């Protein structure tokens, strides 16, 4: 009997967790900029720019970008900005890491603060959190059938495994021009520009993944009268990523990160500075997988022979369900008492954070918060721009389609779309389309049969009929294998109507060889 095997690629997690890196840097005001009188806002973002994996270590390279708005020590200027960035490197040490593994890393700024040393110098301290997962793509051979199977007794078990078909990273660049509406003043100086990826979707076909979405670009600028203005525009995109093993049934988990944004101001046909050319560098981190439903051979033997199974135990993740729920979260955010009034909203940065998950019966309960950061324009000469931060709570229930203490949900929450407006009372109404998805998995130690060794019985002698009394926990399969006879022979020899019902203590006649 020769085994017929099927190949499955699985992602085995070597280690996962979070590390924090602290950037403590001095920033000198450029010579072309006026002195600082007051810092209005420090905005910090972080991205991963490169990763290398070697034996025992994963090295992560990243960049922290800083956008500082300040009031200058000059009556002729209303507001100025400093745009700069710092690179960082962080090592993740673990003896189980090997060079053939891949690192999945996301970077988020946890905290950013500053100290104004003098009018030309400030010190910033930024804490960046790196969430990482080091995985190994492992090819596993699973026995699914055998040659001359009609002469052997085979016990099969159906399992649903996550078959990894792609684990990659791709960089792409979006270029477009944004035109200032005629209802607004032309640009004197761009203070800052931000971009976020939204409205994302994907479609898998044979050999590739097509991703669609939009980059929402927010621009804060001053006009010729040094009045603060702002505008927002969308740059749609469609990107095609190569994924040779992808099929129509492949599902993807794509994380987008804006690694850089640059801009320049150009004149329109009338000679007015109304056109902003924008370039956005984006990194897409792609995990492509599909469910593989496989009938594996969990046990086998050849009747009337001694059978030895060569096994290897592997810990595999069995996919129980992949539920998704989407909700619209609405909240009205009021500025703090004593804060300047809102005259316009520059932009809203949102980040969903899952704080708790629990399984009750076949329901997966998820709780979290949407960390919301809003920068707005005021009519105050002292604080022409101001910010407000709020946490918007959320909760939802997903269908786990199973129950048990051995279930492990892997939760991902993302805001697909954000909209905001200023109401009549001066409050900021925000609406977020929140998507929460989960991989509900069960880790199992599965004995994979690598080979079957069969031989004649040791002494070659014939055996007569054996009388056997059923013991607790016995199954027909176990009894038949113990005596190396076909199951159907025991069934017919004992006139069993229901082979699954073997009363404890009942007598079975095992036919001889």
HELIX and SHEET records of a PDB file:
HELIX    1   1 UNK A  149  UNK A  151  5                                   3    
HELIX    2   2 UNK A  476  UNK A  482  1                                   7    
HELIX    3   3 UNK A  487  UNK A  493  1                                   7    
SHEET    1   A 3 UNK A   3  UNK A  28  0                                        
SHEET    2   A 3 UNK A 121  UNK A 146 -1                                        
SHEET    3   A 3 UNK A 102  UNK A 118 -1                                        
SHEET    1   B 3 UNK A  36  UNK A  54  0                                        
SHEET    2   B 3 UNK A  57  UNK A  72 -1                                        
SHEET    3   B 3 UNK A  80  UNK A  93 -1                                        
SHEET    1   C 3 UNK A 152  UNK A 179  0                                        
SHEET    2   C 3 UNK A 275  UNK A 302 -1                                        
SHEET    3   C 3 UNK A 251  UNK A 266 -1                                        
SHEET    1   D 3 UNK A 189  UNK A 205  0                                        
SHEET    2   D 3 UNK A 208  UNK A 222 -1                                        
SHEET    3   D 3 UNK A 228  UNK A 242 -1                                        
SHEET    1   E 3 UNK A 305  UNK A 321  0                                        
SHEET    2   E 3 UNK A 428  UNK A 456 -1                                        
SHEET    3   E 3 UNK A 324  UNK A 333 -1                                        
SHEET    1   F 3 UNK A 305  UNK A 321  0                                        
SHEET    2   F 3 UNK A 428  UNK A 456 -1                                        
SHEET    3   F 3 UNK A 407  UNK A 422 -1                                        
SHEET    1   G 3 UNK A 344  UNK A 360  0                                        
SHEET    2   G 3 UNK A 363  UNK A 377 -1                                        
SHEET    3   G 3 UNK A 385  UNK A 399 -1                                        
SHEET    1   H 2 UNK A 466  UNK A 469  0                                        
SHEET    2   H 2 UNK A 507  UNK A 510 -1                                        
END                                                                             
